[in-house]
Amino acid sequence: MNKVILNASELDGFLTEQDKQSIKTMDSLFVKALSVFPEVETGNNDAKNSLIALYNEMGELMKDICLKNPRIRVYSFVSPQEDHSEASRLIAKLRDVNTDNNEFIYYIQRAYEMLFKLAWTSAPGNQKNYLIVKTPVTSPAQNYAVHKINNVDSRISNTVMCVMLRGALLPSMIMSKEIEEYSSTGYVTPFALFRIYRNESKRESDMEYILDLNKSFINPSDLEGKDLVFADPMNATGGSLVTVVNYLSSIGIKPKSIIFLNVIAALKGALRVVRALDNCDVYTLWMDGVLNDDAYIMPGLGDAGDRINGSDNCGNSRNIIQLLADYGAGMSNLYRSQFREIEKTVLGLVK
């Protein structure tokens, strides 16, 4: 079998003693929150106030930890105060059990637009590009408009989108589309597709991360010296990313940089990533403090892959081409360039 396996114990070896103490403190605070949940369910106002106080305490602790680790950038910790409620409301909609598939995808798209801004356009001193746009108005002459946008060409022209999990396919296309739209040349990122999964028979403490090279579609030479972008909605443990990057390192691939873009990241997963990978920056819209014994984020938002793509039948996981087909005509038209690049990667066809 052509597989690479990473164990949770290897990941924990990267954590500092301070990291472990911070995670332990977060766990103890969330245990208190768990004890309040039953009363919140009944509508008890005192319980609601207690829960608000606990989450505020956890938020302040996570903010302090992240500010001491500048390679972890959480939107609500580093953006202007007036933008915080936008992120909070968006995450609330993604968490909500009543948010259906179409609405969930809409908010995922919005989330990655915000993450693009955080990662590429929010740096001070950015120069500007000018877009001259031909409009439908032709009287009394053909009209044109001029729009000024941030010039990020030098930062995006070397990027490759790396897709790890099926739940990361659409977010990766969204981010690639953002890069295309901000590029003055219409640059469409190449794609590298990794088949990596967790051993679901394991618990968080002894989890295994398995990279199946036979079902991955990558050209290692296309990754050398590139800025590798991983857009995974959920970073629970950091294990999948570390497994992929360690594999690339083992075959001699040295990326210029690595950017990890998450809608929600667990504190433990974010810390593991920046400790294990020297040249990786983590950008996340929101941070949750705790993992459960099955290595899922709490409070989290459930299985992002299922909520984006729908569930697979009888455990038969759809491949990349099947997922693309299931997205339908609307998505294929919106992300036409990205569909074409992914098809070239998988099928080996240049059209």
C-alpha positions as CSV (number, residue, x, y, z in Angstrom):
1,M,0.0,0.0,0.0
2,N,1.4,3.4,-1.0
3,K,0.3,5.3,2.1
4,V,1.9,7.7,4.6
5,I,0.7,7.6,8.2
6,L,1.2,10.2,11.0
7,N,0.2,9.5,14.6
8,A,-1.2,12.0,17.1
9,S,1.7,11.4,19.5
10,E,4.1,12.8,16.9
11,L,1.9,16.0,16.6
12,D,1.8,16.5,20.4
13,G,5.6,16.2,20.5
14,F,5.7,19.7,18.8
15,L,3.7,21.4,21.5
16,T,5.5,23.4,24.2
17,E,4.8,23.0,27.9
18,Q,3.0,26.4,27.8
19,D,0.9,25.2,24.9
20,K,-0.1,22.1,26.8
21,Q,-1.0,24.2,29.9
22,S,-3.1,26.6,27.7
23,I,-5.0,23.7,26.2
24,K,-5.6,22.2,29.6
25,T,-7.0,25.5,30.9
26,M,-9.3,25.8,27.9
27,D,-10.5,22.2,28.5
28,S,-11.4,23.0,32.1
29,L,-13.3,26.1,31.1
30,F,-15.3,24.2,28.5
31,V,-16.1,21.4,31.0
32,K,-17.8,24.2,33.0
33,A,-19.7,25.3,29.9
34,L,-20.8,21.7,29.3
35,S,-22.3,21.6,32.7
36,V,-24.4,24.7,31.9
37,F,-25.7,23.5,28.6
38,P,-28.7,21.5,30.0
39,E,-29.9,24.6,31.8
40,V,-29.5,26.8,28.7
41,E,-31.6,24.2,26.9
42,T,-34.5,25.0,29.3
43,G,-34.2,28.7,28.6
44,N,-32.8,29.6,32.1
45,N,-31.5,33.2,31.9
46,D,-29.0,32.8,34.7
47,A,-27.5,29.8,32.8
48,K,-27.3,31.9,29.6
49,N,-25.5,34.6,31.4
50,S,-23.1,32.1,32.9
51,L,-22.4,30.7,29.5
52,I,-21.8,34.1,28.0
53,A,-19.3,34.8,30.8
54,L,-17.5,31.5,30.2
55,Y,-17.2,32.1,26.4
56,N,-15.9,35.6,27.0
57,E,-13.3,34.2,29.3
58,M,-12.3,31.5,26.7
59,G,-12.2,34.1,24.0
60,E,-9.9,36.4,25.9
61,L,-7.6,33.5,26.7
62,M,-7.4,32.4,23.1
63,K,-6.8,36.0,21.9
64,D,-3.9,36.4,24.4
65,I,-2.4,33.1,23.2
66,C,-2.7,34.0,19.5
67,L,-1.2,37.4,19.9
68,K,1.8,35.7,21.4
69,N,2.0,33.5,18.3
70,P,1.9,36.0,15.4
71,R,1.7,33.2,12.7
72,I,-1.8,32.4,13.9
73,R,-4.1,35.2,12.7
74,V,-7.7,35.0,13.9
75,Y,-10.0,37.5,12.1
76,S,-11.8,38.8,15.1
77,F,-8.5,39.1,17.0
78,V,-6.7,41.2,14.4
79,S,-9.4,43.0,12.4
80,P,-11.0,46.4,13.3
81,Q,-13.6,46.2,16.1
82,E,-16.4,47.2,13.7
83,D,-15.8,44.0,11.6
84,H,-16.0,41.6,14.5
85,S,-19.8,41.3,14.5
86,E,-19.8,40.4,10.8
87,A,-17.6,37.4,11.4
88,S,-19.5,36.4,14.5
89,R,-22.9,36.5,12.7
90,L,-21.5,34.5,9.8
91,I,-20.1,31.8,12.1
92,A,-23.4,31.7,13.9
93,K,-25.2,30.9,10.7
94,L,-22.7,28.2,9.8
95,R,-23.1,26.6,13.2
96,D,-26.9,26.7,13.2
97,V,-28.5,23.2,12.8
98,N,-31.3,24.9,10.8
99,T,-28.9,26.2,8.1
100,D,-29.5,24.1,5.0
101,N,-27.1,23.0,2.3
102,N,-27.6,25.9,-0.1
103,E,-27.4,28.5,2.6
104,F,-24.4,26.8,4.2
105,I,-22.5,27.1,0.9
106,Y,-23.5,30.7,0.6
107,Y,-21.9,31.5,4.0
108,I,-18.8,29.4,3.2
109,Q,-18.3,31.6,0.1
110,R,-18.6,34.7,2.2
111,A,-16.2,33.3,4.8
112,Y,-13.5,32.7,2.2
113,E,-13.9,36.1,0.7
114,M,-13.2,37.5,4.2
115,L,-10.3,35.1,4.6
116,F,-8.8,36.3,1.3
117,K,-9.0,39.9,2.5
118,L,-7.4,38.9,5.8
119,A,-4.5,37.0,4.2
120,W,-3.8,39.1,1.1
121,T,-5.3,42.5,1.0
122,S,-5.2,43.8,4.6
123,A,-1.5,44.4,4.8
124,P,-0.7,48.1,5.3
125,G,0.9,50.0,2.4
126,N,-0.5,47.8,-0.4
127,Q,-0.2,49.4,-3.8
128,K,-3.2,49.7,-6.1
129,N,-4.3,48.2,-9.4
130,Y,-6.7,49.9,-11.7
131,L,-9.5,48.0,-13.5
132,I,-11.1,49.5,-16.5
133,V,-14.4,47.8,-17.1
134,K,-16.6,48.0,-20.1
135,T,-20.3,48.4,-19.1
136,P,-23.6,47.6,-20.8
137,V,-24.4,51.3,-21.2
138,T,-23.8,52.5,-24.8
139,S,-25.5,55.9,-25.0
140,P,-24.3,58.5,-25.9
141,A,-21.1,56.4,-26.2
142,Q,-19.8,53.1,-25.0
143,N,-19.2,53.6,-21.2
144,Y,-16.2,52.4,-19.2
145,A,-15.7,52.5,-15.4
146,V,-12.4,52.7,-13.5
147,H,-12.1,50.8,-10.2
148,K,-9.1,50.7,-7.9
149,I,-8.2,47.5,-6.0
150,N,-5.3,46.3,-4.0
151,N,-2.3,45.2,-6.0
152,V,-1.5,41.7,-4.7
153,D,0.0,40.3,-7.9
154,S,3.4,39.6,-6.4
155,R,1.8,37.7,-3.5
156,I,-0.6,35.5,-5.5
157,S,1.2,34.8,-8.8
158,N,3.1,31.9,-7.4
159,T,0.3,30.1,-5.6
160,V,-0.9,26.5,-5.9
161,M,-4.2,25.4,-4.3
162,C,-3.7,22.2,-2.4
163,V,-6.9,20.2,-1.6
164,M,-6.7,17.7,1.2
165,L,-10.3,16.6,2.1
166,R,-13.5,16.5,0.1
167,G,-14.9,19.2,2.3
168,A,-11.9,21.4,1.2
169,L,-12.7,21.1,-2.6
170,L,-15.3,23.9,-2.9
171,P,-13.4,26.3,-0.4
172,S,-10.3,25.7,-2.5
173,M,-12.2,26.7,-5.7
174,I,-13.6,29.8,-4.0
175,M,-10.1,30.9,-2.9
176,S,-8.7,30.2,-6.4
177,K,-11.5,32.3,-7.9
178,E,-10.7,35.2,-5.5
179,I,-7.1,35.0,-6.6
180,E,-8.1,35.0,-10.2
181,E,-10.4,38.0,-9.7
182,Y,-7.7,40.1,-7.9
183,S,-4.9,39.2,-10.4
184,S,-4.3,41.8,-13.1
185,T,-3.5,38.9,-15.4
186,G,-6.4,36.6,-14.5
187,Y,-4.1,34.1,-13.0
188,V,-5.8,30.7,-12.4
189,T,-4.0,28.6,-9.7
190,P,-2.9,25.1,-10.5
191,F,-4.4,22.4,-8.1
192,A,-2.8,19.6,-6.2
193,L,-5.2,17.0,-4.9
194,F,-4.3,14.9,-1.8
195,R,-6.4,12.0,-0.5
196,I,-6.0,12.1,3.2
197,Y,-8.3,10.8,5.9
198,R,-8.4,10.1,9.6
199,N,-8.7,6.6,11.1
200,E,-12.2,7.0,12.6
201,S,-11.7,3.9,14.8
202,K,-9.1,5.9,16.8
203,R,-9.7,8.6,19.4
204,E,-8.1,12.1,19.5
205,S,-5.3,10.9,21.8
206,D,-4.1,8.2,19.4
207,M,-5.5,9.4,16.0
208,E,-3.8,8.3,12.8
209,Y,-3.7,10.5,9.6
210,I,-3.4,8.5,6.4
211,L,-2.3,10.0,3.1
212,D,-3.3,7.6,0.2
213,L,-0.8,8.4,-2.6
214,N,-2.6,6.1,-5.0
215,K,-5.7,8.3,-4.9
216,S,-3.8,11.6,-4.8
217,F,-3.2,13.7,-7.9
218,I,0.0,15.8,-7.6
219,N,3.0,16.7,-9.7
220,P,5.7,17.3,-7.2
221,S,7.8,19.5,-9.5
222,D,4.8,21.9,-9.8
223,L,5.1,22.5,-6.0
224,E,8.8,23.2,-5.7
225,G,9.4,26.8,-4.6
226,K,5.6,27.6,-4.7
227,D,3.3,29.3,-2.2
228,L,1.1,26.4,-1.2
229,V,-2.4,27.4,-0.1
230,F,-4.6,25.0,1.9
231,A,-8.3,26.0,2.3
232,D,-9.8,23.6,4.8
233,P,-13.0,24.8,6.5
234,M,-12.1,23.1,9.8
235,N,-8.8,22.7,11.4
236,A,-9.4,20.4,14.3
237,T,-6.1,18.7,15.0
238,G,-3.7,20.0,12.3
239,G,-2.8,16.4,11.5
240,S,-3.9,16.3,7.9
241,L,-1.8,19.4,7.0
242,V,1.3,18.3,8.8
243,T,1.1,14.8,7.2
244,V,0.9,16.3,3.7
245,V,3.7,18.9,4.3
246,N,5.9,16.3,5.9
247,Y,5.4,14.0,3.0
248,L,6.4,16.7,0.5
249,S,9.5,17.5,2.6
250,S,10.4,13.8,2.5
251,I,10.5,13.7,-1.3
252,G,12.6,16.9,-1.4
253,I,9.9,19.5,-2.1
254,K,10.6,22.9,-0.5
255,P,7.7,25.3,-0.9
256,K,8.3,29.0,-0.6
257,S,5.5,29.4,1.9
258,I,2.5,27.6,3.2
259,I,-0.8,29.4,4.0
260,F,-3.6,27.5,5.9
261,L,-7.0,29.1,5.7
262,N,-9.8,27.9,8.0
263,V,-13.3,29.0,8.8
264,I,-13.0,27.5,12.3
265,A,-9.8,26.3,13.9
266,A,-9.3,24.6,17.2
267,L,-6.7,26.1,19.5
268,K,-4.8,22.8,19.7
269,G,-4.8,22.3,15.9
270,A,-3.6,25.9,15.2
271,L,-0.8,25.5,17.8
272,R,0.3,22.1,16.4
273,V,0.5,23.5,12.8
274,V,2.7,26.5,13.6
275,R,4.9,24.5,15.9
276,A,5.4,21.6,13.4
277,L,5.8,23.7,10.3
278,D,8.3,26.5,10.2
279,N,7.0,28.4,7.1
280,C,3.3,28.1,7.7
281,D,0.9,30.9,8.5
282,V,-2.6,30.1,9.8
283,Y,-5.5,32.4,9.0
284,T,-8.8,31.5,10.6
285,L,-12.2,33.3,10.7
286,W,-13.0,31.9,14.1
287,M,-11.2,29.9,16.9
288,D,-12.9,27.3,19.1
289,G,-11.1,26.2,22.2
290,V,-11.7,22.4,22.6
291,L,-11.7,19.0,20.9
292,N,-13.8,16.1,22.0
293,D,-12.5,12.6,22.4
294,D,-13.3,11.8,18.8
295,A,-11.1,14.8,17.6
296,Y,-14.0,17.0,16.6
297,I,-14.2,20.7,17.4
298,M,-16.5,21.9,20.1
299,P,-18.8,23.7,19.8
300,G,-17.9,23.4,16.1
301,L,-20.4,23.2,13.3
302,G,-20.6,19.5,12.5
303,D,-19.1,17.8,9.4
304,A,-18.3,20.6,7.0
305,G,-17.8,18.2,4.2
306,D,-21.3,16.7,4.5
307,R,-22.8,20.1,4.9
308,I,-21.2,21.4,1.7
309,N,-21.3,18.3,-0.4
310,G,-24.1,16.2,1.1
311,S,-23.5,12.8,2.6
312,D,-22.1,9.8,0.7
313,N,-24.2,6.7,0.4
314,C,-23.2,3.5,2.2
315,G,-19.8,4.8,3.1
316,N,-18.9,5.0,-0.6
317,S,-16.9,8.2,-0.8
318,R,-17.3,10.1,-4.1
319,N,-14.1,11.0,-6.0
320,I,-13.2,14.5,-7.1
321,I,-14.8,14.2,-10.5
322,Q,-18.1,12.9,-9.0
323,L,-18.1,15.8,-6.5
324,L,-17.6,18.3,-9.3
325,A,-20.5,16.7,-11.3
326,D,-22.8,16.9,-8.2
327,Y,-22.1,20.6,-7.8
328,G,-24.2,21.2,-11.0
329,A,-24.3,23.7,-13.8
330,G,-24.5,26.8,-11.5
331,M,-21.2,26.1,-9.7
332,S,-19.5,24.8,-12.9
333,N,-20.3,28.1,-14.6
334,L,-19.3,30.3,-11.7
335,Y,-16.0,28.4,-11.2
336,R,-15.4,27.4,-14.8
337,S,-11.6,28.1,-14.8
338,Q,-11.2,26.2,-11.5
339,F,-13.2,23.2,-12.8
340,R,-11.0,23.1,-15.9
341,E,-7.8,23.1,-13.8
342,I,-9.0,20.4,-11.6
343,E,-10.0,18.2,-14.5
344,K,-6.6,18.7,-16.0
345,T,-5.0,17.7,-12.8
346,V,-7.1,14.5,-12.4
347,L,-7.4,13.4,-16.0
348,G,-4.0,14.6,-17.2
349,L,-5.6,16.4,-20.1
350,V,-4.6,19.8,-21.4
351,K,-7.6,21.4,-23.3
